[in-house]
Amino acid sequence: MRAIPGAWPWPAPGDLDVLRAAITPGSRIVIDGLIACAAPAEIREACASGTRVHVLFHLSLLAESGLPSGEREALREKERQVVQEAHSVICTSEWAAQDLQGRYGPLPTHVLLPGTDPALPAVGSTPPQMLLLASLTPRKNHLAILRALSGLQDLSWRIMVVGPDTADPGYAKDVREFVGNAFDEGRVQVIGTRTGSELESIWMATDLLLLVSRAETFGMVVTEALAHGIPAVVGSGTGSQEALALAGFPVPGAEVPPDDPAALASVLRRWLTDARLRSEWSDAAVATRDRLPTWNQTAHQMQRILTL
């Protein structure tokens, strides 16, 4: 494995030189889509030299909102060239493969679901604690989720908003301002990035994950929640449905339209007021823990793909 530094997907010429030097002609490589889709000429050159290029594709760059039209069209053309040139495109969910082929037509794709790490079951909190673990960007839909929660302040709950806030500082500012204006102090905590033991402590105190994104390739945070025995509410029409569906039936959570705060508020009000429902979702999530794909399984599947 080799790290390629650079301001991807907008690399400097020197970044592209480093990428070019890292590719051995005639070899077999897996390259992250964020890098590959910013370097169509380098990928074309590698393929022409006999290198078998497999692009690990997470989510189209075009799924991010707020891109100027000129940048969007430039990214679209680069992305199209790369995925059509590569030997294959490895997608992290069926949703991602369908989204990619819907944008660029039939392609040689493989689906490789992310694995999970074993985790201890969460113990939860009183009052119930929800968790929104995602970068503060419009795609992750924090404001719609918070608007839904603002109508539930007659009930007892709290939520932790965890994740980096540097990708879209303007949106992060809007989120913090909304929290400051709409909620009593302490009800909603926006705490930035947490990792390691700090994040694990948050997981252990969590009763429900919220990931109601507008677009999501898979939602590894959903399977991470399930590994802790925590149910989830996810955005319908996104790859997070696929992650939640790994649990089988009964489903440990629910799907709601991403831009329908009223629908989300209705689901959350029922969860907060119905102890039997909370227990059913929790039991279903705990029962899923031993059925989740492991990273060893993902690695073996990757090895099979690379031999094709």
Secondary structure as UniProt FT lines:
FT   TURN            8..9
FT   HELIX           13..22
FT   TURN            25..26
FT   STRAND          28..32
FT   HELIX           33..36
FT   TURN            37..38
FT   HELIX           40..48
FT   TURN            49..50
FT   STRAND          52..57
FT   HELIX           61..63
FT   TURN            65..66
FT   HELIX           69..85
FT   STRAND          88..91
FT   HELIX           94..104
FT   STRAND          109..111
FT   STRAND          129..133
FT   HELIX           138..140
FT   HELIX           142..150
FT   TURN            151..154
FT   STRAND          158..162
FT   HELIX           169..182
FT   TURN            185..187
FT   STRAND          188..192
FT   HELIX           196..204
FT   STRAND          208..211
FT   HELIX           220..227
FT   TURN            228..229
FT   STRAND          232..235
FT   TURN            236..237
FT   HELIX           240..245
FT   TURN            246..247
FT   STRAND          253..256
FT   TURN            258..259
FT   HELIX           261..273
FT   HELIX           275..288
FT   HELIX           289..291
FT   HELIX           295..306
//
